[in-house]
């Protein structure tokens, strides 16, 4: 699914949760997610992607705000300071 489409589906789900006082996307069933977003491609693995911790774990780009980005920056600073 292209990013723009996925973003729109997630936005639809978030709006539904706000309007219906659902606390987390994970509180919805797969079938509810499919009906609300009108996206039949949603499967049970969606729960592996939900939540801030899961999102941060998946950060891959250089300089990211996740754990891998933190470790990269820490290693770079250690090398830089060791040269001083």
QUIKAHU-V761681 format. One record per pair of residues at least 12 apart in sequence whose ideal C-beta (glycine too) atoms are under 7 Angstrom apart, sorted by the first residue. I is the first residue (numbers start at 1). J is the second residue. D is the distance in whole Angstrom. If there is no record, write none. Layout:
I J D
I J D
This chain:
1 41 6
9 37 4
9 39 5
12 36 6
12 37 5
13 25 6
13 28 7
13 33 6
13 36 6
13 37 5
16 36 5
25 50 5
26 47 6
26 50 5
26 51 7
30 42 6
30 43 7
30 44 6
33 46 7
